[in-house]
Amino acid sequence: MRPRVPRPALAVTAAAALLITGSLATKDAAAASSSCDARTNNNTAKLLECVTLEGVREHQAAFQEIADDNNGTRVSGSPGYDESVD
């Protein structure tokens, strides 16, 4: 029987994969970034071309600021959640 991997560990692994992928970007990232704004990223390959470490960290900081402004939470049904959606 395989050991069950806790969900938080899966989330951390997925986030790390996105961060690593973003940090491996080359000088072509600037060109890709401008095209990312004008296209539909409807598959994994297209999406990963547009993910950058800087962009991920920007979103993390924004979500943390929202949580800080809402008693430390962004739980569904709360004002923090509504701000996150916006």
N, C-alpha and C positions, 0 to 999 in steps of 0.2 A: 504494500500500500504506500502510495506517495504521500509525503508530508504536505499538508495544506499550507500554502503561502498566505499570510495575513494580507488583507486588502490594503492596509496602509503601506506595506512593503511593495505591493504592486504599483501603487500610485507613485511612490518615491522612485522606483525603477523606471517607470514611464517618464516622469519628470526629468530624471537624470539623462535618459536617452535623448529627450528633446534638447536639453542643455548641451549635451555633447555634440549632437548633430549641428546645432546652431553655432557652436564654437569652432567647428571644422570648416566654416564658410571661408571662401577665398575672395580674391579681389572681384570676382564676378557677383558677389553678394549685392553690391550697390546697384548693378544693372538689374539683378533679379528683384531687388526690393521695389524698384520703380514699376516693374511689370506686375508685381504682386497686387498693387493697389488697383489695377485695371483688369483683373481677371478673376474667374471663379476658381478657387482652389478646391476642386471637387474630388481629389484623390490624394492618397498619402504622399506620393512623390511630389506633386505640386505644392502641397502644404509644407512639406519639409524644406523645399527650396526657399520658402518665405519665412521660416522660423529662424530667429536670431537670438543669441544670448541676451543682447541688449533689449530686445522686444519682450522676451520672457520676464526679465527682471523688472521692466517697466510695469507690466501687468501685475506682477507680484506686489510691487510697491503700492500700486493703486488699490489692490484688494486689501492690503494691510491697512492702508489709510482709512478705507471705508470701515473696516472692522474696528479700528481704533476710535472712530467717530461714533460708533454704534455699540458701545459697551462691550467691545471685543468680539462681536458676532456678526455673521452674515447668514445665519440660519434661515431656511425657507420660511416665508411668512413674516419676516422681520423687516424693518426699514433698511437694515444693512443689506439684506438680500435684494430688496428693490433697487437700492443704489448700485449694487453689483450688476444687476441686469441692465440698468441704464448705462 
